[in-house]
């Protein structure tokens, strides 16, 4: 995913917010996270778009499954959640693309798996994060019973399992893996030089804001999309001027 953090900081921040939009998210660095600078680059992008709409963004970070469940409840605390891949859920409306996530696999450096394909995947012990969307082929194979992965609560758990030899591979976003290896103390200690990203079988997925399917949210998402394009266009002009 292209980093928006640098140029978004140039966008005017002093906007008088009339209302607040409350959303749920998760700790998924570098995209989102309560301990990240400005709560992550995707949060920064959303904050700037809502500010241009005279709206304040309020984000609460929860475990992923809980974030989705809490956003489903009509009249609940949250209007929706982010970031979500391009999937169909009749309970939610998705925004235009906020950016791109490159999904692939983390593997052990001592046991590189080479060129992965449908036949080879079934031979390995695979890890996935509970309730995450995976590569399309992986999810199809899981549905058909061709893969029976181990479930984890986070990407960092899977990275550590691969580093310690408890998994052959695990589904992960490339930039999430790089962030964990650089910034997570335990991952740095136990997984540095022991894991790597397998680039032989990857998939690009777009990231979106998901709002609960309600008439008011349909209007909000349409307005959000308009302002999203304006923010992106404005930032592109800033980048061109700085070159």
NUTI-886048 format. One record per residue (C-alpha): residue in one letter; x, y, z. Coordinates in steps of 0.02 Angstrom, whole numbers, padded with zeros to 5 digits, always signed. Layout:
N
AXYZ;...
END
This chain:
243
X+00000+00000+00000;X+00065+00171-00045;X+00110+00270+00108;X-00003+00420+00132;X+00066+00476+00299;X+00196+00598+00236;X+00090+00698+00117;X-00068+00691+00219;X+00020+00782+00359;X+00027+00930+00239;X-00163+00935+00224;X-00244+01072+00330;X-00287+01001+00500;X-00377+01147+00576;X-00554+01105+00526;X-00700+01143+00638;X-00788+00976+00655;X-00976+00984+00675;X-01007+00799+00703;X-00909+00643+00743;X-00901+00478+00649;X-00855+00336+00765;X-00770+00185+00687;X-00690+00025+00746;X-00521-00034+00685;X-00382-00153+00735;X-00195-00153+00771;X-00127-00192+00598;X+00032-00092+00577;X+00081+00005+00477;X-00097+00033+00417;X-00186+00054+00583;X-00145+00042+00768;X-00172+00134+00931;X+00015+00148+00966;X+00066+00204+00792;X+00105+00384+00747;X-00063+00467+00715;X-00139+00290+00731;X-00071+00229+00565;X-00070+00288+00386;X-00244+00225+00340;X-00316+00311+00494;X-00227+00471+00441;X-00306+00460+00268;X-00480+00434+00341;X-00457+00575+00465;X-00410+00696+00326;X-00556+00645+00216;X-00682+00665+00357;X-00603+00831+00407;X-00633+00894+00231;X-00816+00846+00258;X-00821+00945+00421;X-00829+00782+00519;X-00719+00719+00659;X-00656+00540+00655;X-00655+00443+00819;X-00572+00273+00811;X-00570+00132+00938;X-00450-00013+00914;X-00520-00186+00950;X-00481-00367+00908;X-00532-00389+00726;X-00679-00507+00753;X-00748-00395+00889;X-00728-00240+00780;X-00837-00317+00645;X-00969-00384+00766;X-00981-00217+00857;X-01004-00126+00692;X-01148-00239+00639;X-01262-00182+00780;X-01391-00053+00730;X-01384+00092+00851;X-01218+00032+00920;X-01063+00133+00958;X-00986+00117+00785;X-01048+00164+00613;X-00927+00041+00535;X-00747-00016+00533;X-00588-00012+00430;X-00488-00068+00337;X-00582-00205+00245;X-00538-00296+00085;X-00653-00293-00067;X-00776-00424-00008;X-00965-00433-00015;X-01058-00425+00149;X-01242-00376+00139;X-01228-00292+00309;X-01100-00163+00251;X-01066-00035+00115;X-00886-00016+00055;X-00801+00146+00007;X-00689+00170-00143;X-00511+00106-00123;X-00405+00180+00016;X-00248+00090-00042;X-00180-00082-00082;X-00122-00230+00023;X-00005-00362-00051;X-00048-00531+00024;X+00071-00677+00018;X+00156-00796+00138;X+00289-00787+00272;X+00407-00937+00269;X+00563-00994+00361;X+00729-00941+00284;X+00800-01113+00325;X+00656-01200+00233;X+00612-01091+00083;X+00461-01164-00004;X+00502-01105-00179;X+00365-01085-00310;X+00198-01112-00224;X+00044-01176-00314;X-00120-01264-00278;X-00041-01435-00265;X+00103-01382-00153;X-00002-01279-00031;X-00095-01433+00029;X+00070-01513+00082;X+00115-01381+00210;X+00054-01333+00383;X-00025-01163+00353;X-00070-01026+00477;X-00204-00892+00455;X-00275-00759+00570;X-00450-00794+00632;X-00584-00704+00529;X-00457-00621+00412;X-00487-00629+00225;X-00345-00727+00145;X-00284-00748-00032;X-00435-00796-00137;X-00366-00968-00181;X-00324-01004+00001;X-00500-00962+00059;X-00573-01069-00081;X-00464-01216-00031;X-00513-01195+00151;X-00698-01193+00104;X-00676-01353+00001;X-00583-01438+00143;X-00419-01446+00046;X-00331-01342+00178;X-00351-01354+00366;X-00250-01208+00434;X-00204-01167+00613;X-00294-01013+00677;X-00204-00871+00764;X-00266-00709+00842;X-00136-00599+00757;X-00006-00592+00620;X+00134-00579+00748;X+00082-00747+00822;X+00097-00828+00651;X+00265-00748+00615;X+00332-00816+00779;X+00261-00989+00743;X+00348-00993+00574;X+00512-00932+00653;X+00502-01068+00786;X+00460-01206+00661;X+00281-01232+00717;X+00212-01182+00547;X+00280-01202+00370;X+00201-01040+00312;X+00067-00914+00355;X-00036-00788+00257;X+00021-00609+00286;X+00029-00437+00207;X+00205-00398+00148;X+00216-00228+00235;X+00144-00297+00397;X+00283-00427+00400;X+00417-00297+00367;X+00346-00184+00503;X+00343-00323+00633;X+00522-00373+00593;X+00580-00194+00613;X+00476-00132+00760;X+00405-00276+00864;X+00529-00318+01003;X+00486-00503+01018;X+00476-00531+00831;X+00644-00445+00807;X+00722-00556+00941;X+00650-00722+00885;X+00619-00702+00698;X+00755-00588+00628;X+00844-00680+00486;X+00732-00830+00518;X+00581-00782+00412;X+00552-00702+00244;X+00412-00657+00124;X+00378-00785-00012;X+00347-00684-00170;X+00302-00830-00283;X+00116-00823-00249;X+00042-00654-00202;X-00120-00558-00225;X-00156-00372-00221;X-00313-00325-00125;X-00387-00152-00108;X-00425-00079+00063;X-00592+00002+00104;X-00697+00086+00238;X-00849-00021+00282;X-01006+00066+00347;X-01159-00025+00413;X-01291-00034+00276;X-01414+00103+00322;X-01490+00245+00216;X-01391+00378+00310;X-01230+00282+00287;X-01263+00260+00101;X-01268+00450+00085;X-01115+00466+00196;X-01012+00342+00093;X-01057+00431-00069;X-00998+00596+00003;X-00845+00512+00076;X-00797+00444-00095;X-00808+00617-00172;X-00696+00693-00040;X-00577+00544-00045;X-00540+00580-00227;X-00514+00765-00189;X-00391+00725-00049;X-00295+00606-00161;X-00292+00731-00303;X-00234+00870-00188;X-00097+00763-00115;X-00038+00708-00288;X-00022+00891-00337;X+00081+00924-00179;X+00196+00779-00219;X+00221+00837-00398;X+00261+01013-00340;X+00391+00947-00217;X+00482+00843-00350;
END
